[in-house]
Amino acid sequence: MFTGVCGNYLAPSIRAAGLDPANLSESDPSKTNFGGHKSNAWKDIWGCGQGIADVNKVQSTADYVAQLKREHARARERVAPVPYLTSCG
């Protein structure tokens, strides 16, 4: 493919590099080449990480932060600290 290293890549960056994301050659680790394509695989073709499959919508940063705050508040409610007494003065 780009370097021989398996990974997840963003299709628009592959197209911008002049390649067709639907017709890429199979990755062959024995032919790893970090400079063999006219596009720089680490600069022009953008990796998107292993968690990309968990992305199911595009939203603003403000909406995402609000979602995280709601989820955090619900999680804290579920694991609220248990009241305790101390024997120290």
Buried (B, 14 or more C-beta within 10 A) or exposed (E): BBBBBEBEBBEEBBEEBEBEBEEEEEBEEEEEEEEEBEBEBEEBBBBBEEEEEEEEEEEEEEEEEEEEEEEEEEEEEEEEEEEEEEEEE
